[in-house]
Amino acid sequence: MARTDPAVRRAAEELSQPGPHAVASGDLAAAGIPGVVFAPRSGRGLAAVAFGHGWLQPTSRYDELMRHLASWGVVVAAPATQHTVFASHSQFATDLRTTLDLCTTVRLGDGEISVDPGKLGLAGHGMGGGCAVLAAAADSRCRAVVTLALAETMPSAVAAARNCTMPALHVAGGNDLLAPPAGHAEPVAKAWAGPVQVHTLPKASHLGFTASSHWTDLLMGSHPELRTRQLSRALMTAFLLRHLIGIADYDALLA
């Protein structure tokens, strides 16, 4: 469906804005792993997503995105591990799976929140996107995967994609010089064993998906972009609502 379609515009505009839920945030450290969690203040049987940060990126650069998803009813937890130059992709994938464990077993929101183990997803940006694919290939609980500016990993996310049968959305940046779609997101999508979509935002750079400034902006020659964040969070929200919660109201945006 063309992006000029009124239904697409309405869906994009609505989903780029906060949802109906008040949001609470917390620290994962008390549960055994450094990181953060954002969730609706209350709710039973919620969907949950473990989110992987990009190479050298602090989880705080994704607070805006995680808070947004939580406002639409999705618990989002991000492990703050593997921040070094020589980050272990396989270990980070394990950390993402551990984070899903915590979402389903640890008491959240003073007991006012519970997560349905049948509504789990994985997501990430850059390196974290590739690691989300590695984690999904090894975790039968995962029902959906979303990546932003996915970067290839070691072991290979392309190889892991052949074992991923859940639906996936890969949002790529047409101006991404660090992980160009043709060499990263597109090969993963081509190898994907299940339903898959690739949405390329023509003007988006690699760090356009992040918020706030960071010293890596200079290192990577990229920076946060408001429009990239708005479009990508609308796509991500529509996809997770559809595949984790069963809300099809915004499917026009995914066509």
ABEGO torsion letter per residue (X at the ends): XBAABAAAAAAAAAAABBBABBBBBBBAAAAGBBEBBBBBABEBGBBBBBBBBBBGBBAAAAAAAAAAAAAAGBBBBBBBBGABABBBAAAAAAAAAAAAAAAAABBBGGGABBBBAABBBBBEBEAAAAAAAAAAAABAABABBBBBGBBBBOBBAAAAAAABABBBBBBBBAABAABBAAABAAAAAAABABBBBBBBBAABBAAAABBEBBAAAAAAGBBBBAAAAAAAAAAAAAAAAAAAAGBAAAAAAAX
